[in-house]
Amino acid sequence: MHTTMNSIVDSNYQHPKVEWDSEQSAKLYGVREWGADCFDISPEGNAVVSIQFGDKTVQVSLIDIVEGMKERGLEMPAVLRIENLLDLRIKQLNEAFARAIELGGYQNHYRGVFPIKVNQQCHVIEEIADFGKHYHHGLEAGSKAELIIALSQLQDHESLIICNGYKDAEFIDLGLYARKMGIKCFFVLETLSELPIIIERSRILGIEPLIGVRIRLASMVEGHWNEDSGDRSIFGLSTNALLEVLEQLKEADMLHCLQLLHSHLGSQIPNIRNIRTGVLEACRFYTGLIEEGAPMGYIDIGGGLAVDYEGTQTNSTHSMNYGLDEYCSNIIETILESLDPLDIAHPVIISESGRALVAYSSMLLFNVLDVRDHKPGVIPDTAPTDSVDQIVNLYDVLKNVNQKRLQECYNDALYYRDEVRELFHRGQASLRERALAENLSLAILEKIALLLPEAKRISPELETLPVLLSDIYYGNFSLFQSLPDIWAIDQIFPIMPIHRLNEEPTRDAVLADMTCDCDGKIDSFSLVDGPSKTLPLHPLLKDEEYYLGVFLVGAYQETLGDLHNLFGDTNVVSVRVNEDGSFDFIREFHGDSIADVLSYVEYDPKTMQEQFRRIAEQAVRDGKITVAMRQQVLHAFHESLHGYTFFER
């Protein structure tokens, strides 16, 4: 690890005497805003998961779960899933639609389908299929592999399977066989080229398909995924293509098979007005298809139900300006307003909420391995004899920092520091002089930063000073393996310590992962006062682990992760909280070993072991090691080969 850096581990650390409690931490990290009643902080300063059992709320400390994981040999980093939260989100979504349907007098029902691509992990899909059968909650498949998952997992034939994506003959045959067995499996046309294959295979097998059409809406949405909407969306049929579908179905005498209209505006839609506009346009297509003679009966509004990662309840990309009940009622109202004047029967409503269903149930937990601070080292009271002039000047600047000269002192600190660096490059300043110049400039910048809150006007340069002086906390995780959306699309996830939250976090930090990559860092956070480039954290304590949690990571993160630096899948634990406050470890999955990840990139671990044995044997013949040492070396190689890819204490 980073052995040369200055650590801020404090062996003489005393718990702060400043008045600070868990309530202040809850406000600072916004846990009650983004937590959606699923997370909180206990008076003892521990992050807790909150589970409702009737009128009773049960809270379990995450640090207690971590201790249970350690006892079972499951070290950090790890993905922790709370099965209760997955069940809760399925329940909340289905019951919110049920309330909106009853209040609006809607004459049909809701059917949810979970897009498997959002989280394909077996234990997630199993839980959705098992708990979801109470609500006939189905699955969406975008590939043959996902269709096989859906066919094998769904036992409730009132649940729907929605087949999106490109479909070859083999894909279509599987769906037709499912249809024959009484499974409601819809083929949603993405392109015109799929329809002839569906028609041909249905005739050959003698099985009538259930067909849907995905239309390309002109309505645009806000947020990161707005390219899923509008004329340039890469998915869906144009209006002309839709008319061609109708003609081909009529010619094949299969227009009665067209029963579903599908539209999708985006994965995370922060503004409720966009949703209402999109549903309104979809309804116009729905009525148009009925006018053309298609029986219809189902309207699929796709995904888009957002997750408020920031907890700000706004229409920013990582937030949402609406709640679940408002979302459902807006959809019901829009469909009613569109269809009732035309006396069109209310269709079954389908939504493909994935992110909002699984995000809350998973979190990434990791320990901090080291810290690099930006505090100055020891500075002598006066400039050493024969110091270069620039160092003497830095001492003068340090003594004269005041509120009126913040910008001037900032400019001088950087100027004289850079002058000493240049002298060092030319061999005219020593290594110790360079170190002293850098320590002096840091001391000046720290004094300036302390005075900034009282300054009336601050230049853009000075605004960035707290970030420049922030610590770097090195976490035991890989950003690219476990949190790829942070790197790829600047996703914001809630991050906070999971313990010591009754102490004031006195350090401003950015997070770095274990990969040898400058992009392996997190420097965007959402706090109570808004977006921040740093995260308040606590100083490390000697011989004590410091644990952080990244929350709401259940959607996409595991599926999209890669093998950067050959860091493999983390340990995974599924926990169920009981009404008496206890918790059970339902599933435990040990993360990839080094042998596992090497096999992914086509190495043969057995061959590697044998090749290394030969190298060690040659070292014995050359007299470099003894036979006894050869055994120690081979044992160490074998143990490492089959060990965890992440840092182990």
Sequence and secondary structure as in RCSB ss.txt:
>XXXX:A:sequence
MHTTMNSIVDSNYQHPKVEWDSEQSAKLYGVREWGADCFDISPEGNAVVSIQFGDKTVQVSLIDIVEGMKERGLE
MPAVLRIENLLDLRIKQLNEAFARAIELGGYQNHYRGVFPIKVNQQCHVIEEIADFGKHYHHGLEAGSKAELIIA
LSQLQDHESLIICNGYKDAEFIDLGLYARKMGIKCFFVLETLSELPIIIERSRILGIEPLIGVRIRLASMVEGHW
NEDSGDRSIFGLSTNALLEVLEQLKEADMLHCLQLLHSHLGSQIPNIRNIRTGVLEACRFYTGLIEEGAPMGYID
IGGGLAVDYEGTQTNSTHSMNYGLDEYCSNIIETILESLDPLDIAHPVIISESGRALVAYSSMLLFNVLDVRDHK
PGVIPDTAPTDSVDQIVNLYDVLKNVNQKRLQECYNDALYYRDEVRELFHRGQASLRERALAENLSLAILEKIAL
LLPEAKRISPELETLPVLLSDIYYGNFSLFQSLPDIWAIDQIFPIMPIHRLNEEPTRDAVLADMTCDCDGKIDSF
SLVDGPSKTLPLHPLLKDEEYYLGVFLVGAYQETLGDLHNLFGDTNVVSVRVNEDGSFDFIREFHGDSIADVLSY
VEYDPKTMQEQFRRIAEQAVRDGKITVAMRQQVLHAFHESLHGYTFFER
>XXXX:A:secstr
  TTS    BTT     S   HHHHHHHHTHHHHSTTSEEE TTS EEEEEEETTEEEEEEHHHHHHHHHHTT  
SSEEEEEHHHHHHHHHHHHHHHHHHHHHHT SS EEEEEEGGG   HHHHHHHHHHHGGGT EEEESSHHHHHHH
HHH   TTSEEEE S   HHHHHHHHHHHHTT EEEEEESSTTHHHHHHHHHHHHT   EEEEEB       STT
GGGSSTT SSSB HHHHHHHHHHHHHTT GGGEEEEE    SB   HHHHHHHHHHHHHHHHHHHHTT    EEE
  SB    SSS  SSSTT  SS HHHHHHHHHHHHHHHHGGGT    EEEE   HHHHGGGEEEEEEEEEEE   
     SS  TT  HHHHHHHHHHHT  GGGHHHHHHHHHHHHHHHHHHHHTTSS HHHHHHHHHHHHHHHHHHHH
HGGG S   HHHHTHHHHT EEEEESS HHHH HHHHHH     EEESS TTS   EEEEEE SSS TT EE  E
EETTEEESSEEE   BTT   EEEEES  SSHHHH   GGG    EEEEEEE TTS EEEEEEE   BHHHHHHH
TT  HHHHHHHHHHHHHHHHHTTSS HHHHHHHHHHHHHHHTSBSS   
